[in-house]
């Protein structure tokens, strides 16, 4: 039969296909193709409000797969004019901590940024299209990197990371510096293993920053330090078992910050006389883990009010806190907020929801009115095409954590032109987020909709160790990575089977990085549950990761697994490469050849074991990709390759109109 599928884009032609009413789940024709996933796609990054004599400009960054994954910087003027400030091929992206963030900042129209290719700091004056290098060319390629940029009069504060020509991760030096336009750098803080969030007080001399040391990650323990003009340093918050994030100076000299000493990241204020007060505990996390620099979940408005985002039941809220009054939640159609920045009596932020990809949003704190400054791309599809997530809580083994439940966002198969075949349950795709200290987000993500519109049920699992549920839930993974995460993904799959929602014979697990580790570990150490899987740059050898990775994560596994190297036996026990004898599940492996976090050698050990055992498998090595794929053609190849792999393993046909080239499967 010929069908016309509902769309919604202005001037967009209808989507037409021929539908077989008996077509199996997984092979449904859909307009949500890999080409649509990357078409005009842009991952929005930091947001900045720049107050100039002509009014407030709003700036943001966009990572664009169609431009090789480069990060462009964009300015919206008060009259609504939107300009690409940083022309191609300039790429504002930093490699500090390898995950970056805070790669640029702006003051009165002048842009400071780290250029990805050489990691040098550059300056671009307003009206010019020619960036000028500020810092000298390093002796070692990309050996001196800059992040967490903050303007300070005519100079910039930055976290500087220096990599020697030889040595290990322990030899990398992180410092806080102040850099003048002529490149002269003054070291402000040196000694701690890690430093972030430099903040100058309104007096122009008092300095605050965050610091932490190995083996802690910033969400384990971080200290907030204040240095006065006479050089006196005081640790005002944080320490063992206490994480402090996102310090901000108030106009009156008070210091605001988020701290998790009550189990959740809550809002505190330290007055100018040093008195500390818990301002707001909403019973759930306001902050998120500091994987990247430059995050902000709250903003201080000019009139003393505070606008903040916080999570609850798997979704974010945006709310206003007025002095002496209760928290007022704003009624907005979004479920995730990032980079909340103040602008007078309003905030500018990134927002997304189940029916919307990320937008740049301005929200009036008085009326709650929202104005979209940078809309999401027009997908040309009606809302009926998009699967809406359901936040579910399911039972799981306690494992000695004292917590016997875990959470997931479950997306049912959704396609207005493809009624499900009678009596057939859909296949399940369990998605495992990275980190592992991260979380699923209930927003419109075409990487998910690609699957649900084809007839898959998708479960995005917040296993114990994920953020958004408090420190106790987050710490449940300490010493148990490779145990409780496996139990939770298995428990989620079985919960959905027992609920009658999915086909137990067609269940796949997929993930990238740490999610790839859980994928590989589930297939080798919990065999017999999943019938297929896909690892995207996944960790196969925990010992190799602990002994040969970048500085930021070089002691991460001390807390997640065991101290290294004294706990070498635990690492061996939980490494998928040591359990390949149990690996009899078809597996697709996708890897970047320049990955410094998880080198290709780890993927190739797994592939070699699959080949030796004769297990159906596929392997794609992407040239020029690092830890995560940024190029449009490679994003497409990974998506279509994974779908093609499942089609060959489970025996369903791919929609002919898409022209997907079957990925070679070795048996």
Backbone torsions as a table, in degrees:
resi	resn	phi	psi	omega
1	UNK	NA	148.1	176.5
2	UNK	-96.0	134.5	-178.0
3	UNK	-129.6	149.8	168.8
4	UNK	-111.0	118.1	-175.8
5	UNK	-88.7	142.0	-179.1
6	UNK	-64.7	137.7	174.6
7	UNK	-125.3	-159.2	-179.0
8	UNK	-163.9	-6.6	-178.8
9	UNK	-76.8	141.4	-179.8
10	UNK	-66.0	125.2	177.7
11	UNK	76.4	2.7	-178.4
12	UNK	-79.7	134.1	178.7
13	UNK	-69.9	154.2	178.6
14	UNK	-65.9	150.2	176.7
15	UNK	-88.0	125.5	-177.3
16	UNK	-121.6	141.2	174.5
17	UNK	-154.8	168.6	176.0
18	UNK	-105.0	122.0	-173.3
19	UNK	-107.5	125.9	170.1
20	UNK	-88.5	120.4	-175.4
21	UNK	-63.6	-14.2	-179.4
22	UNK	-104.5	11.6	-178.6
23	UNK	-63.7	133.2	-175.0
24	UNK	-73.4	154.8	170.5
25	UNK	-53.3	141.1	179.4
26	UNK	103.6	-29.4	-177.6
27	UNK	-111.4	15.1	-179.0
28	UNK	-64.2	134.8	172.2
29	UNK	-63.7	141.5	-176.6
30	UNK	-151.8	146.3	172.7
31	UNK	-77.9	-9.3	-179.1
32	UNK	-87.5	79.9	-178.0
33	UNK	-96.0	171.6	175.9
34	UNK	-64.2	-29.6	177.3
35	UNK	-65.1	-39.8	177.4
36	UNK	-68.3	-36.3	-179.1
37	UNK	-56.2	-40.2	-175.5
38	UNK	-100.4	-12.6	-175.8
39	UNK	-63.4	118.9	179.5
40	UNK	54.5	23.0	-178.7
41	UNK	-75.0	148.2	176.2
42	UNK	-152.1	124.8	175.6
43	UNK	-87.9	114.8	-175.9
44	UNK	-75.2	139.4	-179.0
45	UNK	-112.2	-131.2	-175.7
46	UNK	-67.7	156.6	175.6
47	UNK	-122.9	143.4	179.7
48	UNK	-142.5	139.0	173.1
49	UNK	-104.6	121.0	-177.8
50	UNK	-111.7	112.1	-178.4
51	UNK	-88.4	116.8	-178.9
52	UNK	-121.7	173.8	179.9
53	UNK	-65.6	-21.5	-179.1
54	UNK	-93.9	2.4	-177.9
55	UNK	120.9	-178.7	-177.0
56	UNK	-87.9	123.4	169.3
57	UNK	-94.1	143.1	174.1
58	UNK	-110.6	126.6	-178.6
59	UNK	-115.0	150.8	172.5
60	UNK	-154.9	166.7	177.4
61	UNK	-114.0	153.1	179.8
62	UNK	-134.7	123.1	172.0
63	UNK	-90.3	119.1	-169.9
64	UNK	-114.0	108.3	178.1
65	UNK	-57.9	-35.0	-178.8
66	UNK	-68.7	-11.9	176.9
67	UNK	-114.3	34.3	177.9
68	UNK	75.2	14.6	179.2
69	UNK	85.0	12.1	-178.5
70	UNK	-69.4	152.0	178.0
71	UNK	-99.3	109.2	177.4
72	UNK	-89.1	155.7	176.1
73	UNK	-115.2	131.2	-171.3
74	UNK	-123.8	143.8	177.6
75	UNK	-123.3	135.6	172.3
76	UNK	-112.5	118.2	-179.0
77	UNK	-79.9	164.4	-179.6
78	UNK	-56.8	-27.5	179.5
79	UNK	-84.1	4.0	177.8
80	UNK	93.5	-3.5	178.9
81	UNK	-68.2	129.8	-179.9
82	UNK	-109.9	127.8	-174.7
83	UNK	-130.2	133.7	167.7
84	UNK	-75.0	107.2	-176.5
85	UNK	-76.8	-37.9	-174.7
86	UNK	-104.0	103.5	-175.9
87	UNK	-72.5	155.8	174.1
88	UNK	-63.7	146.1	7.1
89	UNK	-96.2	15.8	-178.8
90	UNK	-58.2	141.6	-170.0
91	UNK	-138.5	102.8	-177.3
92	UNK	-82.9	87.6	-176.7
93	UNK	-151.5	133.5	-178.7
94	UNK	-110.2	154.9	179.3
95	UNK	-109.9	12.3	175.6
96	UNK	-60.8	133.2	-174.2
97	UNK	62.9	5.7	-176.9
98	UNK	69.1	-19.7	179.8
99	UNK	-100.0	-16.5	170.7
100	UNK	72.2	-149.0	-173.5
101	UNK	100.4	151.7	-179.7
102	UNK	62.2	36.0	-175.1
103	UNK	-80.6	-8.4	-178.3
104	UNK	-152.9	159.8	173.3
105	UNK	-153.9	167.1	-175.0
106	UNK	-143.7	146.0	175.1
107	UNK	-147.2	120.1	-180.0
108	UNK	49.3	45.3	174.4
109	UNK	85.3	-8.8	178.7
110	UNK	-92.5	125.1	-177.4
111	UNK	-99.2	128.3	169.0
112	UNK	-108.4	136.3	-179.7
113	UNK	-155.2	157.5	172.5
114	UNK	-95.5	124.5	177.5
115	UNK	-85.0	128.5	-172.0
116	UNK	-61.6	-40.4	-170.9
117	UNK	-62.6	-36.2	-178.6
118	UNK	-124.0	-4.9	177.9
119	UNK	64.3	16.1	175.3
120	UNK	-80.8	158.0	176.3
121	UNK	-89.3	132.4	-179.9
122	UNK	-124.1	162.4	179.8
123	UNK	-132.4	134.5	-179.5
124	UNK	-127.4	113.9	179.8
125	UNK	-74.5	148.9	178.5
126	UNK	-60.1	135.5	-179.5
127	UNK	90.7	-10.7	178.8
128	UNK	-102.3	154.1	173.4
129	UNK	-118.7	18.3	-179.0
130	UNK	-122.4	99.8	177.3
131	UNK	-63.8	145.3	179.8
132	UNK	-112.4	130.1	179.6
133	UNK	-66.9	138.7	178.6
134	UNK	-102.6	-51.4	-179.1
135	UNK	-89.9	150.8	-178.1
136	UNK	-70.0	160.3	176.5
137	UNK	-67.1	126.9	-176.4
138	UNK	-72.9	156.8	178.4
139	UNK	-68.2	-34.6	177.3
140	UNK	-103.8	130.8	-178.7
141	UNK	-53.7	125.5	-178.5
142	UNK	56.1	26.4	-175.8
143	UNK	-81.3	-18.2	177.0
144	UNK	-122.2	116.6	-172.0
145	UNK	-120.8	153.8	-177.4
146	UNK	-132.7	140.4	-179.2
147	UNK	-152.6	175.1	177.4
148	UNK	54.8	46.0	-174.7
149	UNK	-70.6	134.3	177.0
150	UNK	-138.2	128.4	-179.9
151	UNK	-72.7	146.9	178.6
152	UNK	-144.8	93.8	-172.9
153	UNK	57.2	-120.4	-177.8
154	UNK	-97.8	12.8	178.7
155	UNK	-122.0	-174.2	-179.6
156	UNK	-138.3	138.7	171.2
157	UNK	-88.9	142.1	-177.9
158	UNK	-152.7	150.4	166.7
159	UNK	-85.8	121.4	180.0
160	UNK	-107.4	130.1	-179.7
161	UNK	-118.5	119.3	-175.4
162	UNK	-110.9	124.9	-179.2
163	UNK	-107.9	121.6	178.1
164	UNK	-73.3	164.3	-179.4
165	UNK	-64.3	-34.2	178.2
166	UNK	-133.0	162.9	178.6
167	UNK	120.9	-176.4	-176.6
168	UNK	-107.7	-177.0	178.5
169	UNK	-58.7	-30.1	-178.9
170	UNK	-66.4	-18.0	-178.2
171	UNK	-90.0	-6.1	177.3
172	UNK	-73.0	135.7	-175.9
173	UNK	-112.7	128.9	175.4
174	UNK	-111.1	130.7	-178.9
175	UNK	-140.4	160.2	171.7
176	UNK	-103.7	125.0	-175.7
177	UNK	-129.1	159.2	172.1
178	UNK	-116.4	123.1	-172.2
179	UNK	-116.2	126.8	178.3
180	UNK	-85.7	164.3	179.9
181	UNK	-58.3	-25.6	178.9
182	UNK	-85.8	4.0	177.5
183	UNK	92.5	-5.8	178.4
184	UNK	-65.0	125.6	-175.3
185	UNK	-115.6	127.4	176.0
186	UNK	-106.1	123.4	178.5
187	UNK	-78.4	120.6	-179.7
188	UNK	-95.9	-39.8	-178.6
189	UNK	-139.4	131.2	176.6
190	UNK	-147.7	147.9	179.1
191	UNK	128.3	-54.7	178.0
192	UNK	-63.7	154.7	177.5
193	UNK	-62.9	-36.4	-176.9
194	UNK	-141.2	147.5	180.0
195	UNK	-139.7	145.6	175.8
196	UNK	-155.8	173.5	171.6
197	UNK	54.1	53.6	174.8
198	UNK	-66.3	132.2	-177.3
199	UNK	-139.6	118.1	173.8
200	UNK	-86.2	134.3	178.9
201	UNK	-72.0	166.2	178.8
202	UNK	-57.4	-23.2	179.5
203	UNK	-75.2	-6.9	176.0
204	UNK	80.7	-2.5	-178.0
205	UNK	-125.8	-36.0	-179.9
206	UNK	-71.9	131.6	-174.2
207	UNK	-120.2	136.1	173.6
208	UNK	-120.9	148.9	175.8
209	UNK	-158.4	167.7	173.6
210	UNK	-105.9	146.9	175.7
211	UNK	-146.6	151.4	174.9
212	UNK	-154.7	164.0	-175.5
213	UNK	-130.7	155.7	173.2
214	UNK	-57.3	144.7	6.1
215	UNK	-92.7	12.0	-176.2
216	UNK	-74.2	148.3	164.3
217	UNK	-96.5	163.0	-174.5
218	UNK	-62.4	-23.5	176.9
219	UNK	-86.0	-6.6	173.7
220	UNK	-86.2	-52.5	-178.4
221	UNK	-160.7	125.6	175.5
222	UNK	-145.4	144.1	-177.7
223	UNK	-106.6	142.2	172.3
224	UNK	-99.5	119.8	-175.0
225	UNK	-116.0	140.3	176.2
226	UNK	-123.2	132.2	176.1
227	UNK	-119.3	124.6	179.4
228	UNK	-87.9	175.2	-174.9
229	UNK	-60.2	-28.2	-179.4
230	UNK	-85.6	5.6	177.4
231	UNK	90.3	-0.3	179.3
232	UNK	-70.8	128.2	178.8
233	UNK	-109.9	135.9	179.8
234	UNK	-133.7	129.2	171.4
235	UNK	-82.7	111.0	-172.7
236	UNK	-95.9	-15.7	178.1
237	UNK	-165.3	160.8	176.2
238	UNK	90.3	173.3	-177.7
239	UNK	141.6	-162.6	-178.4
240	UNK	-55.0	126.8	177.8
241	UNK	72.8	13.8	-177.3
242	UNK	-140.6	121.3	-178.6
243	UNK	-105.4	129.5	175.0
244	UNK	-114.5	137.2	179.1
245	UNK	-141.2	159.7	168.9
246	UNK	53.0	60.6	174.3
247	UNK	-72.8	143.7	178.8
248	UNK	-142.8	133.2	175.9
249	UNK	-82.8	135.9	171.1
250	UNK	-85.7	162.4	-178.2
251	UNK	-61.6	-25.2	-178.6
252	UNK	-89.9	6.6	-179.6
253	UNK	89.5	4.0	174.4
254	UNK	-77.8	155.0	-178.1
255	UNK	-117.9	119.7	-179.8
256	UNK	-101.8	148.9	178.3
257	UNK	-162.9	166.5	175.4
258	UNK	-109.4	135.8	-177.1
259	UNK	-142.5	146.1	-175.4
260	UNK	-105.5	25.8	-178.6
261	UNK	-66.1	-16.1	177.0
262	UNK	-95.5	13.8	-175.4
263	UNK	93.8	-35.5	177.7
264	UNK	-115.9	153.8	176.2
265	UNK	-68.3	110.9	-176.7
266	UNK	-118.4	167.7	-173.8
267	UNK	-93.9	129.0	179.7
268	UNK	-124.4	156.6	175.1
269	UNK	-133.2	130.7	173.8
270	UNK	-108.5	115.0	-175.8
271	UNK	-71.0	164.5	179.4
272	UNK	-57.2	-25.7	178.9
273	UNK	-89.0	5.6	174.7
274	UNK	94.1	2.1	179.4
275	UNK	-80.6	131.5	-178.1
276	UNK	-105.3	142.8	-178.3
277	UNK	-141.4	135.9	170.1
278	UNK	-76.4	114.9	-175.8
279	UNK	-88.5	-41.0	-174.1
280	UNK	-154.6	125.1	171.6
281	UNK	-124.5	108.5	-176.6
282	UNK	-90.8	1.8	179.5
283	UNK	83.9	2.9	176.2
284	UNK	-149.6	169.0	-173.7
285	UNK	-69.8	131.2	168.6
286	UNK	-85.6	-41.8	-177.5
287	UNK	-86.0	172.8	171.5
288	UNK	-126.6	163.7	-177.8
289	UNK	-63.4	143.1	-175.6
290	UNK	-85.4	72.4	174.3
291	UNK	-77.1	-32.6	-180.0
292	UNK	-126.4	160.7	177.8
293	UNK	-78.0	162.4	168.6
294	UNK	81.8	16.2	-179.6
295	UNK	-77.7	153.5	176.4
296	UNK	-154.9	122.6	-179.7
297	UNK	-111.4	3.6	177.0
298	UNK	-152.7	160.2	179.3
299	UNK	-142.3	140.0	174.8
300	UNK	-90.3	122.0	179.9
301	UNK	-85.5	163.5	-176.6
302	UNK	-61.4	-28.7	-175.8
303	UNK	-93.0	10.6	176.8
304	UNK	95.4	-8.9	177.0
305	UNK	-79.0	164.0	-180.0
306	UNK	-128.2	132.4	172.4
307	UNK	-109.7	130.9	-175.7
308	UNK	-142.7	156.7	175.2
309	UNK	-112.2	144.5	176.1
310	UNK	-151.6	155.5	-176.9
311	UNK	-99.5	149.4	173.8
312	UNK	-160.2	132.6	179.5
313	UNK	53.2	39.9	174.2
314	UNK	81.0	7.7	-179.4
315	UNK	-142.1	152.8	179.4
316	UNK	-87.8	151.8	168.0
317	UNK	-120.4	152.4	171.4
318	UNK	-116.3	129.7	-172.6
319	UNK	-141.5	161.4	179.7
320	UNK	-114.6	131.4	176.0
321	UNK	-112.0	115.9	179.0
322	UNK	-104.1	141.0	-179.2
323	UNK	-52.5	126.7	177.2
324	UNK	77.0	6.4	-178.7
325	UNK	-127.2	165.1	-179.8
326	UNK	-76.5	159.9	178.9
327	UNK	-63.4	132.2	-179.6
328	UNK	-113.6	113.3	-179.0
329	UNK	-80.4	136.5	-179.6
330	UNK	-89.5	140.9	-177.8
331	UNK	-90.4	94.6	-176.6
332	UNK	-131.5	150.4	-176.0
333	UNK	-85.9	35.8	-177.7
334	UNK	-124.6	155.5	-176.3
335	UNK	-128.6	9.1	176.8
336	UNK	-151.3	134.1	-179.4
337	UNK	-135.1	137.7	177.3
338	UNK	-140.2	161.7	173.7
339	UNK	50.8	56.6	-179.8
340	UNK	-77.5	118.7	-176.7
341	UNK	-126.9	139.7	-179.4
342	UNK	-78.6	145.8	174.4
343	UNK	-146.0	86.4	-177.9
344	UNK	66.9	-117.6	177.2
345	UNK	-99.3	19.7	-179.4
346	UNK	-132.9	172.2	171.3
347	UNK	-126.8	151.2	171.3
348	UNK	-115.0	137.4	-176.0
349	UNK	-156.7	173.8	167.8
350	UNK	-95.0	135.6	-179.1
351	UNK	-139.5	148.9	176.5
352	UNK	-151.7	161.1	-179.3
353	UNK	-150.3	-179.6	-179.0
354	UNK	-60.4	-25.0	179.9
355	UNK	-110.2	10.0	-176.0
356	UNK	-146.4	131.9	167.1
357	UNK	-69.7	176.5	-173.7
358	UNK	-63.3	140.2	175.5
359	UNK	-130.0	160.2	167.1
360	UNK	-92.8	124.0	-168.6
361	UNK	-125.1	137.5	169.7
362	UNK	-110.3	128.2	-177.0
363	UNK	-121.3	124.7	175.7
364	UNK	-77.3	121.1	-176.6
365	UNK	-71.4	-20.3	179.8
366	UNK	-77.0	-55.4	-174.2
367	UNK	-98.9	-15.5	-177.1
368	UNK	79.2	8.1	178.6
369	UNK	-67.3	142.1	-179.2
370	UNK	-121.0	135.6	176.9
371	UNK	-121.9	127.0	178.4
372	UNK	-83.6	116.1	-179.5
373	UNK	-88.4	-33.2	176.5
374	UNK	-134.3	102.1	-175.6
375	UNK	-71.6	161.8	170.8
376	UNK	-70.5	159.9	178.2
377	UNK	-63.9	151.1	176.8
378	UNK	-81.7	108.7	-178.6
379	UNK	-80.6	-14.2	179.5
380	UNK	70.2	27.3	-177.2
381	UNK	-127.9	143.5	175.4
382	UNK	-74.0	157.5	-178.2
383	UNK	-59.4	-23.0	-178.4
384	UNK	-61.6	-17.1	179.7
385	UNK	-79.7	-14.9	-170.5
386	UNK	-100.4	126.4	176.0
387	UNK	-75.5	133.3	-180.0
388	UNK	-98.1	132.9	-176.0
389	UNK	-76.7	147.0	172.6
390	UNK	-113.6	125.7	178.0
391	UNK	-82.2	117.7	-178.1
392	UNK	-118.8	148.6	173.9
393	UNK	-118.4	129.4	-174.0
394	UNK	-132.2	154.4	-179.9
395	UNK	-73.9	149.9	179.2
396	UNK	-151.8	155.7	179.5
397	UNK	-57.8	141.8	-176.6
398	UNK	-64.5	-40.7	179.7
399	UNK	57.8	24.7	-179.6
400	UNK	77.4	9.0	-178.7
401	UNK	-87.5	-17.5	-173.4
402	UNK	79.9	5.2	178.9
403	UNK	-124.9	118.7	-176.1
404	UNK	-110.4	21.2	176.6
405	UNK	-136.4	158.0	172.6
406	UNK	-139.7	177.6	-171.4
407	UNK	-132.1	160.6	176.1
408	UNK	-158.9	155.2	167.2
409	UNK	-100.0	119.9	-177.1
410	UNK	-108.5	124.2	179.7
411	UNK	-108.6	114.7	179.3
412	UNK	-74.7	156.1	175.2
413	UNK	-61.0	134.2	-174.5
414	UNK	-141.7	118.6	178.0
415	UNK	-159.2	110.6	-174.5
416	UNK	-65.8	-11.4	-178.0
417	UNK	-111.1	9.7	-174.8
418	UNK	-136.5	83.9	174.4
419	UNK	-63.2	141.3	-177.4
420	UNK	-66.1	139.8	175.3
421	UNK	-59.9	143.2	-179.1
422	UNK	-58.1	129.8	172.8
423	UNK	77.5	0.4	-178.8
424	UNK	-101.9	126.5	173.7
425	UNK	-85.7	150.4	-178.3
426	UNK	-76.0	156.5	171.4
427	UNK	-69.7	156.5	179.6
428	UNK	-111.0	134.1	171.1
429	UNK	-117.2	108.5	176.7
430	UNK	-86.6	118.3	177.6
431	UNK	-97.6	135.0	-178.4
432	UNK	-117.5	116.5	-177.3
433	UNK	-70.7	163.9	-179.6
434	UNK	-81.5	-169.2	178.6
435	UNK	118.5	-86.9	1.6
436	UNK	-71.9	-3.2	-179.7
437	UNK	-82.9	80.4	179.8
438	UNK	-150.0	-160.5	-179.0
439	UNK	-162.7	155.8	173.4
440	UNK	-74.7	150.3	-179.2
441	UNK	-122.9	128.4	-175.9
442	UNK	-83.9	61.3	-176.5
443	UNK	-126.1	163.9	179.2
444	UNK	-67.1	111.8	-178.5
445	UNK	-128.1	112.7	-176.9
446	UNK	-65.3	-20.5	174.3
447	UNK	-63.6	-28.0	174.8
448	UNK	-84.8	-46.6	-176.9
449	UNK	-64.9	-26.2	173.1
450	UNK	-52.9	-39.6	-177.9
451	UNK	-84.7	-45.4	-175.2
452	UNK	-65.9	-33.6	-179.9
453	UNK	-73.2	-10.2	176.8
454	UNK	-98.2	-3.3	177.4
455	UNK	109.5	7.0	176.7
456	UNK	-86.2	146.6	162.2
457	UNK	-93.2	131.4	-178.4
458	UNK	-115.2	131.6	174.2
459	UNK	-118.2	113.3	177.4
460	UNK	-96.3	105.2	-164.8
461	UNK	-90.8	128.9	168.7
462	UNK	-98.4	76.2	179.8
463	UNK	-64.7	163.1	177.3
464	UNK	-58.2	131.2	-170.1
465	UNK	114.6	-17.9	177.4
466	UNK	-73.4	159.1	178.9
467	UNK	-96.9	163.6	-178.3
468	UNK	106.7	-8.0	-177.0
469	UNK	-121.6	14.2	178.2
470	UNK	97.2	165.9	-176.1
471	UNK	-66.9	-37.5	-178.1
472	UNK	-61.2	-42.1	177.7
473	UNK	-67.5	-40.9	-179.9
474	UNK	-64.8	-41.6	-177.8
475	UNK	-75.1	-8.6	178.7
476	UNK	-62.5	-17.5	179.3
477	UNK	-90.0	-10.6	-177.1
478	UNK	-62.8	123.0	-177.4
479	UNK	74.7	1.8	-173.9
480	UNK	-129.3	14.6	175.8
481	UNK	-66.1	132.0	-172.6
482	UNK	93.5	6.2	175.9
483	UNK	-129.1	-69.6	-174.1
484	UNK	-71.5	-33.1	177.6
485	UNK	-65.2	-36.9	176.9
486	UNK	-66.7	-45.1	178.6
487	UNK	-59.4	-36.4	-175.6
488	UNK	-74.5	-40.2	178.5
489	UNK	-68.7	-35.7	175.9
490	UNK	-67.2	-43.6	179.9
491	UNK	-62.6	-38.0	178.5
492	UNK	-63.7	-46.3	179.6
493	UNK	-60.5	-45.3	-178.9
494	UNK	-68.3	-34.2	176.5
495	UNK	-60.8	-42.2	-179.2
496	UNK	-72.9	-33.0	174.1
497	UNK	-65.4	-48.4	-178.9
498	UNK	-63.8	-26.3	177.6
499	UNK	-81.6	-1.5	179.1
500	UNK	75.9	19.9	-172.5
501	UNK	-97.0	-19.0	-175.7
502	UNK	-139.8	163.7	-179.7
503	UNK	-87.4	115.6	-177.7
504	UNK	-65.4	-17.9	-180.0
505	UNK	-87.4	-7.3	179.9
506	UNK	-132.7	75.1	178.1
507	UNK	-124.9	124.4	179.7
508	UNK	-117.4	156.5	175.9
509	UNK	-127.8	138.4	-176.5
510	UNK	-145.0	149.9	178.2
511	UNK	-175.9	161.6	178.7
512	UNK	-117.6	146.1	177.6
513	UNK	61.2	-118.7	176.7
514	UNK	-62.1	-33.3	175.3
515	UNK	-66.2	-32.0	174.7
516	UNK	-68.2	-35.0	175.0
517	UNK	-61.3	-49.3	-179.6
518	UNK	-61.2	-36.3	176.1
519	UNK	-60.4	-52.2	-179.0
520	UNK	-64.2	-39.3	-178.9
521	UNK	-68.2	-38.2	179.2
522	UNK	-63.9	-38.0	-178.3
523	UNK	-74.6	-27.9	-178.3
524	UNK	-96.5	-30.2	-174.1
525	UNK	-112.9	-7.5	171.7
526	UNK	-133.1	54.4	-174.8
527	UNK	-66.5	156.5	175.6
528	UNK	94.3	-5.1	179.6
529	UNK	-94.8	-53.7	-178.4
530	UNK	-96.4	147.0	-178.4
531	UNK	-107.1	0.6	174.9
532	UNK	-163.8	164.5	178.8
533	UNK	-161.5	165.4	176.6
534	UNK	-143.9	127.1	177.9
535	UNK	-110.4	122.5	176.0
536	UNK	-107.3	110.5	-177.5
537	UNK	41.7	48.5	-177.5
538	UNK	-84.7	151.8	179.1
539	UNK	-77.9	124.0	178.4
540	UNK	-107.1	-27.2	-175.7
541	UNK	-127.3	102.7	-178.1
542	UNK	-64.4	-35.7	179.1
543	UNK	-64.2	-42.6	178.2
544	UNK	-64.6	-37.9	178.3
545	UNK	-64.5	-41.8	-178.6
546	UNK	-68.2	-34.2	-174.1
547	UNK	-93.4	-15.1	-174.6
548	UNK	-146.9	72.4	174.2
549	UNK	-144.6	179.9	-174.2
550	UNK	-74.2	166.2	-170.0
551	UNK	-59.7	-44.7	-173.2
552	UNK	-55.5	-41.2	-177.1
553	UNK	-104.5	8.1	-172.5
554	UNK	-66.7	-19.1	175.5
555	UNK	-120.5	9.9	-178.2
556	UNK	-57.0	-41.4	-175.1
557	UNK	-74.1	-12.3	173.8
558	UNK	-56.2	-39.2	179.7
559	UNK	-85.4	-34.6	-175.9
560	UNK	-80.4	-32.3	-175.0
561	UNK	-118.6	-71.4	-179.5
562	UNK	-173.2	159.1	175.9
563	UNK	-57.0	140.1	179.3
564	UNK	-109.6	134.6	8.3
565	UNK	-98.5	4.4	-176.1
566	UNK	-61.6	-27.0	-179.5
567	UNK	-95.7	28.5	-173.9
568	UNK	-55.4	-33.8	-179.4
569	UNK	-66.1	-35.5	177.8
570	UNK	-67.9	-40.8	177.5
571	UNK	-59.8	-44.9	-180.0
572	UNK	-63.9	-41.1	-178.5
573	UNK	-63.0	-33.1	-174.7
574	UNK	-102.1	6.5	-179.9
575	UNK	-89.8	124.8	-179.7
576	UNK	-55.5	-32.0	-177.6
577	UNK	-64.2	-20.3	179.2
578	UNK	-91.4	6.3	179.6
579	UNK	-130.3	25.2	-177.3
580	UNK	-67.4	-15.9	176.3
581	UNK	-63.4	-23.6	178.5
582	UNK	-95.7	0.7	-175.9
583	UNK	-83.8	95.1	178.5
584	UNK	-125.1	19.6	-179.5
585	UNK	-102.8	131.3	177.6
586	UNK	-53.8	136.1	-172.2
587	UNK	-142.6	134.8	172.0
588	UNK	-106.0	137.8	-176.6
589	UNK	-125.3	128.9	-179.4
590	UNK	-125.5	133.3	-169.2
591	UNK	-149.7	144.6	172.4
592	UNK	-94.6	140.3	-174.3
593	UNK	-80.4	-9.0	178.3
594	UNK	-111.3	20.4	-177.4
595	UNK	-70.3	117.0	178.4
596	UNK	-90.7	-18.3	-178.7
597	UNK	-81.9	-50.5	175.4
598	UNK	-125.9	95.7	-176.1
599	UNK	-62.2	154.6	-178.7
600	UNK	-56.3	-25.8	-178.2
601	UNK	-57.3	-32.8	-179.8
602	UNK	-67.2	-42.4	178.3
603	UNK	-63.7	-39.1	-173.9
604	UNK	-71.9	-25.2	173.7
605	UNK	-65.2	-42.9	178.5
606	UNK	-65.2	-43.8	-179.1
607	UNK	-62.5	-40.7	179.0
608	UNK	-62.5	-39.6	179.2
609	UNK	-66.4	-41.2	177.8
610	UNK	-62.2	-41.9	-179.7
611	UNK	-64.4	-43.7	-178.1
612	UNK	-64.8	-35.0	-178.4
613	UNK	-86.3	-8.7	180.0
614	UNK	74.3	25.7	179.0
615	UNK	-85.2	132.9	178.5
616	UNK	-54.8	130.3	-178.1
617	UNK	-156.1	164.0	175.5
618	UNK	-139.1	147.7	-178.9
619	UNK	-139.5	126.1	175.3
620	UNK	-124.9	122.0	176.4
621	UNK	-107.5	118.8	-175.5
622	UNK	-96.7	120.0	-179.2
623	UNK	-71.1	134.2	175.9
624	UNK	82.6	3.1	179.0
625	UNK	-99.2	148.2	179.5
626	UNK	-109.3	-138.2	-176.0
627	UNK	-85.6	87.7	-172.8
628	UNK	112.7	139.6	-174.3
629	UNK	-94.3	132.1	-176.3
630	UNK	-117.3	-20.3	-177.3
631	UNK	-84.8	137.0	-173.9
632	UNK	-56.5	-45.2	-176.1
633	UNK	-64.8	-31.5	179.8
634	UNK	-80.2	-35.0	173.8
635	UNK	-60.2	-44.1	178.6
636	UNK	-63.4	-46.0	-177.3
637	UNK	-62.5	-36.7	179.6
638	UNK	-69.8	-42.8	179.0
639	UNK	-64.3	-54.3	-177.7
640	UNK	-65.4	-34.5	178.7
641	UNK	-65.1	-41.0	179.0
642	UNK	-66.2	-42.7	177.8
643	UNK	-61.9	-46.0	180.0
644	UNK	-60.4	-37.0	179.1
645	UNK	-63.1	-47.0	179.2
646	UNK	-63.8	-38.0	179.7
647	UNK	-61.3	-40.5	-179.8
648	UNK	-72.4	-35.8	-178.5
649	UNK	-73.3	-42.2	-174.1
650	UNK	-96.9	-11.3	174.0
651	UNK	79.7	51.8	170.2
652	UNK	-128.4	157.1	-176.3
653	UNK	-88.2	146.5	174.6
654	UNK	-87.2	148.1	177.0
655	UNK	-57.9	124.6	-174.9
656	UNK	-64.3	-31.5	-175.0
657	UNK	-63.9	-24.7	-176.2
658	UNK	-79.1	-22.0	179.6
659	UNK	64.2	33.9	-179.5
660	UNK	-69.2	125.0	177.8
661	UNK	-77.7	119.5	-178.6
662	UNK	-57.7	132.6	177.4
663	UNK	-70.9	135.3	179.1
664	UNK	-62.3	126.5	178.9
665	UNK	-111.1	122.8	177.7
666	UNK	-94.2	132.9	-178.2
667	UNK	-115.7	NA	NA
